[in-house]
């Protein structure tokens, strides 16, 4: 029997860190295969996982929700046939829809293959802003999770943590929500929460009940025309967008597909340049998010990378950067870095075959990013 665990979560939530913890503390003795899908041109996380001796299939050709019918299901079948693992860990793109991934896995379920868990990792300090700005993708990950694991809770006030839990619970009344800092839990405790079968059964039932019988998509779009000429009348949950007013009075320049500007005011300290999309359509991640990835032999100092990551908070200059990560050569070793808004992380690490970096966001300005990292386009 092969168990399949899906680890969903928005950009930079901490999926890879969680998987590492489970590998070290909960999956010991099992034959594992990790399947990653990176949104963007360059896969970075694979190098981290190879050190643990795990076979990796990286699919960098596009967002997982755009490739379900083709390469993802085929790749999953090939992994099962080639490796016959005890467990497959699937780490979709941070901007993939969990409902799409679940459906793809269900296509290969059999007497020997079991969809064991589907978990969403959510940054406790960013639930509100991501749900507001990228709700079509973020909310799907939350709504379809059997277990929601909050990350970075040890740096969040009780009031903000309560608000995050309330927001998540409103979107998913049934999932188990883990709020305890990971350092205080064992991998076994986390895995036990992920594998609650009652929640799993309820979610499978919920997914079936809320999917269109014709096209299989969640009820979130209208008048989707099928190849056989049959029209599907699914309904959008969000019928209109309102002007959001924020306590600090900062203005957010949001764009719909026609690039008309609306003004949203935020409750928190962040200004966002988000997308107000026409919710009569089912969007793919590559309609909303941009990525820029390069390989480079440029040598950096840790101070230079730290400074560059701190600059990424400047949305007027670089666009809305949601995630950056890389492995680059340093003067006396190799530099590994990660970035989510307001939280750069720079450290020394092992060498890679060449330097690589990737930036993901909305309306990102690639020439400015290239200049920042001294890359010639």
N, C-alpha and C positions, 0 to 999 in steps of 0.2 A: 504493500500500500504506500503510495506517494501522497504526502500531505502538501497542500499549497497554501502558503501564507502570503497575503498581499499587504504591503506597507505603503499606504498613500499618505499624502501630506503636501502642503503648499511649499513653494520654494524656500529652502533654508530652514524648514521646521525642525530638522534633526533626524530624518529617517535613517541615514547611514549610521549615525551614532547609536541609535536604538538597535539596529541590526547587529552592529559590532558587539554590543552588550549581550544580546541574546545568543550570538554565536559563542561567546566566551563562557556564558553562565547557564544557558538553557538548552542549547542544541548539541551539547557535547556528545561525541560518539556517533552522531548521525552523518550520513553522506548527504551533503548539501550542494545545491546548485542555486546560484543567485542570478536572476535575470534582471538587468537594468534597462531602462529606457530613458536616455537623456534627451531633453528638448534642447536642441542646439547642435552645433557642428562638431564640438569637441567633447569627448567623454573624459571626465577627470576621476570620478570615484573608483573606477575599475582598478587603478593602481593601488589604492588603499586596500582593497579587498583581496587582491592576489597574494598579499603577504600572509593571509590566513589560509592559503591553499584551497581556495574555492573556485570552481569553474564559473566563468562569467560569459554571458552572451550580452554584448552591448549592441543596442539598436539605435544608432545615432541618426538614422535617416529622417526621423520626424517624431512628432508627438504620438504617444501610444494610441490616443483616441482617433487618430487619423489613419492608423495602419492595422486596425483590428482584423479586418476581413482578410488581409494578406499576410504580411510577414510575422506578426505577433503570434497568431494561433499556430502557424506553421512552425515557428521557432520553438514554441512550447512543446509541440508534438515531437520535434527532433530531440529536444533535451530529454524528454521522457524515454524515448527509444534508445538514445545513445548512452545515457548515464544511469538510468533506472535508480534515481536518488530516493532516499528516505523522505526528503523534504525539498520543495522548491520555494525559494523566497523571491517574490516579485516586487521590485521597487520601481513603480511607474514614474514617469516624469512628474515633477512638481506641479505642472499645469495640466496633467491628465485628469479625466473624470473617472472616479472610482466606479461608477455604475457601468461604464463601458468596459473597464478591466474585468469586473466580475462576470459580465456576460461573455467575454472572450474566454475566460477560464472555464466557465460552465460548458462550453462547447467541447472541451476535451475531458470532462469528467466521465468516469467509468467505474467499474467495480474495483479497479486498481488505482484510481486517481480521485482524491477527495479535496474539495475546496474547504480548507480547515479554518481559516480566519481571514477577515479583512479589517485592517486597523488603520486609523488615520492619526497621524502625529500633527499636533497644532501648537504653534508658538503661543504661549499664554499671553504675551504682551502685544500680539498682533492680530488676534482673532477679529476684533471689531473693525479695524481698518481694512483688512483683507476681505472680510465678508461684505463690506460696503462697496469696495472698489472693484472686486473681481468675483462677485457673488455667484455667477453662473458656474464657475469652476470650483471655487472654495466651498460653496454650500453643498455642491454635489458630493464632495469628499466627506463632508461632515454628515450629511443626511444618510449616506449609505454605509456608514461604518458600523461594525459590530462592537468595536471598542475604540474610544478616543483617548489618546495618550497626550496629555499636555506636557510640553517641553519648557525649560527655563522658568519653572514655577518658583524656584528659590530666589529669583530676583524680582518678583512681582508682589505688590502689596496685597493684603487680604481682600481689600475692596475691589481691586482690579481683577483678582483671581475669581472672586464671586461673580463679577459681571461677565467674565469670559465663560464660566461654567453655565450661567443663566442663558447666555446667547447660544451656546452649543446645545444645551438641553432643549431650548425652544425649537431648534431645527432637528433634533434627534432625541426624542423622549426615552428611548429604550436602551441606547448604547451604554456600556460601562465606561465611565470617565475616570481616568487616573490623574489625580492632581498632586500626588506626593512626588517630591524631587526624586529623580531616578537613582541618585547616589544612595538613597535610603531604602531602595527596593532591590531584591535579587531578580535576575533574569527569569527565574522560575516563577516568581510572583507575577511578573508582567505577562509571561506566557499563559499562566492560568487565567488571567483576566481576559486575554485575547481569545481564549478557546471556550468561552462560555457558550455552550451549545444552544441554550434557550434563546439567547440573543441572536445567534447565527440563524436559527430556524425562523425567528420572527422577521429578521431582515430579508431573508430569501423570499418569504411570503410577501413582505412589503414591496420588494422590488418587482415581483410578479404582478401584484395587484395594481401597481402604479406605472406599469409599462403599457405602451400602446400595443394591442394584439396584432396590428398589421406590420408596424416597422420595428417594434421592440424598444424604441427610445422611451425615456421617461416622458411624462406628460408635461412638456415645457415648450412645445413649439406648435405652430398651427399650419395647416394646409401644406403638409410635406408630401410632395408628389413622388410616387414610386415608379420604378422602372417598368412595372407591368401596367402602368396607367391608372392604378387605383390611388385614390386620394385619401390621405390620413388626416383626420381632424383632431390632432392632439392640442392640448391647451397649455398656454404659458402660465406659470404660477405668478409671475410678476407682470402685472398688466400696465404699469406705468412707473415712471421715475419722478421723484419729487425733489425739490430743492432742499438740501440738507443744511441745517444751520449748526455751526460749531461754536463752542464756548469761547474759543480764542479769536473768532472772527476772521481767521485766515481763509483765503480764497483758494479754491481748487479749480483748475482749468481742465474740465473733463471734456472728452470728445465723443461724439457718436460717429457712425460710419460716414456721415456726410460732413464731418468736421465742423459742425455747428457747436458753438461754445455755450456751456451752461455754468452756473456758479454754485458750488457746494461749499458749505462752511463746516469745518470739522470740530468735533468735540475734543480731540486730542491735539497734541502739539505738532502733528505732521501735516505738511501740505502735500497734496497728491495731485498728479496729473493723470487721472484715470480715464477709463473709457465708458461712456454711457451708450450701450449698444441697443439696437432695436431687438427687443426680446420676442419678436414674432419669429425669430429664426434660431436654429440650433447652431451655435458657433463652435468652430474648431479652435484649438489653442493657437494655431499659427495665424488666425485672424486677429488675435488680440495681443499676443506676446511676440517680442523680437528677441533674437539671440545673436551674439557675436563671439566667435571663438577663433583662436589662432594658435599655431605652434611658433615658438620663438627660441632663439639661442641667446637672446639678450640677458645680460647678467645684471641683477638688481641687488640692492642692499635691503635689509629688513626694514630700515627706516623709510626707504623710498616706497616700498610696497605699502607700509602702514599709512604713509601720507596719501598715496594714491587712493586707497580704499576710503579714507576719511573724506576725500573729495567727492566720492560717488553720491554723497547725500545731496549734492547740488543739482536739483532736478532741472533747473533752468538751463544748465550747461550740458548735462548728460542724459536727460530724460529720467523716467522713473525706473531706476535700477533696483530690482528686487532680489537679485542673487548674483554673486560673483565668486569664482573659485579657481584655483590654479596651483600648479607646481612649476616653479621656475628656478633657474640657476642663481645661486648667490655667490658672493665673493669667496666664502670659505665653507660652502656646503649648498644644500638645496633648501628653498623656501616654499612652504606650503601655506596657502591662505584661503580663507573663507570670508564672505561678507553677506550679511543681511542688513537692511537699513538701520543705521545707528550702532551696528555691532561688528566692526572688523576684527578678524582673528588672524594673526600672523605668527608663524612658528617655524622652527627648523624641522626637516624631515628627510626621508630617504630620496635617493636620486631616481629620476625617471629617464626614459629613453630620449626624451627631448623636453624642452619647456613648453607648457601648455597653459592657456587661461581661457576662461569662458565667462561671459556676462549675459544675463537674462533680465528682461524687463519689458516695459511698455514705452513705445516711442523713443527707444534708446538712440543716442547720437553716436554712431560708429566712428566718424572721423575724430570727434573729441576724445572718445575712449582710446583710440589708437595713439593719439598724441600724448595722452596721460601716461600710457604704458610704453612710450617710445617705440611704437610699432609703425613701420612704413606700410601703408596700404598700396 
